[in-house]
Amino acid sequence: MKILLLSLFLTILSNSSFAELNCSQFGRATTSDQKSMSNAIALGFLSLDESKVLSAGTTDYTSWKGKQVSCLADVIHYAKVEILEKRNNQVCTTTLDLHTKDYFAGRQTFEREYKPRNVETICEAPSADIAQKMLLCEMKGPCPRTRDGIQNRDIFNDCECSYFEERISFVDTADIYADFFNPEVSFDKPEELSSPFEQ
């Protein structure tokens, strides 16, 4: 992926006219972006055991352009992230605002930076419904091992075995950002949003 981006970037730079740029081959993978945000918080920032994570996901997702060079632009993201986890005999909900920046413009390698804000964790006894679902999944036993990684039972999907990534919810925004890397199209930061990457 990194080699492909660099190759495309060099091809673009070799064009004789900026007006002739065709940036349609550059697309946004907003689903992967949001899953990466949840993954980074649950398994990185919070250092949780993925077998203890009941659910994870993003809401209020938005992104905009930073610095742009030809068809490559830095991408700044914002989303609310919520992680639901088992902790001893309780269920803990962690919510936070996650700001993320992908560095593309003028770089040969891809870099991503995360800045969580307003982190709050509330632990309480599970509701009767959640407790029943957790008990039912425990009775079904552990999931079989596979070559592709470890699966765990999903209490929100009839105790089916699933990989952590499959238990991450997200907002489908692919259509909104279809023309994101076109230099003639603006994607500006929402005025009501304060970003640590733009201060």
Secondary structure, 3 states (H helix, E strand, C coil): CHHHHHHHHHHHHCCCCHHHCCCCCCCCCHHHHHHHHHHHHHHHHCCCCHHHEEEEEEEEEEEEEEEEECCEEEEEEEEEEEEEEEECCEEEEEEEEEEEEEECCCCCCCEEEEEEEEEEEEEECCCHHHHHHHHHHHHCCCCCCECCECCEEECCCCCEEECHHHHEECCCCCCCCCCCCCCCCCCCCCCCCCCCCCC
